Amino acid sequence: MSNSSDILLNTLEQLLSAEFESLQTKSVRLDLKNIIPKAILALDKNMFVKGKFYEGDLLMTVLVIEEDFWKQNPNHWNALIEILKNQEEKIKDQQASFEMKGDWYAKIDKFRNVKM
């Protein structure tokens, strides 16, 4: 994994972690607006880029961002939808447990069903 992917994942994890709950929502959204385009570029190159823990953890982190962010940034949502469409076959081919693949599919389905 590249250093920039590691930094990106760490930043996303920090923004989404409990220790940042005290920050104003507006501040977090501004940070996400700056970080998500970089995440989308990384995911476009490799949907299963490895962050800190396992291949695909950046994708899983991005997929669980609140719906409100995606509704306010439909261009980012559309870009990620395109990545998912273009790389969907990689899920089948990815070496991962049945449970992990099930989690991926569940999060992807939930993301696709965001009411835009």
C-alpha positions, 0 to 999 in steps of 0.5 A: 500500500502506498503511503498516501493511501495509508494517510487517506485511510487514517484520516477517514478513520479519524473523522469517522471515529468516536473521538471526533464526535465532539467536532461540529458536523459541518467541520467533518463534512468539509474535511470529507469534501477534501478527502473523498475525491482522493479516496475515489482516485485511489479506489478507481485504480484499485477498488481493494486498495489495502489500508491499515487492516485488509484489502478493501478497507478503504472501500468499506470505510467510504461506503459507510459514510452517512447518506447526507454527505452523498446527497450533498455531493452527488458527483462523488456518489456517481463516481463511486457508483461507476467504480463499483460497476466497472470493478464488480467482477473483482469482488468475485475474484478477490481472495476473501472469506465468505463472511467478508464478501457478504459484508462487502455486498451488503455495504455496496447494496446499501450504498447503491440504494442511497435515495439521491 
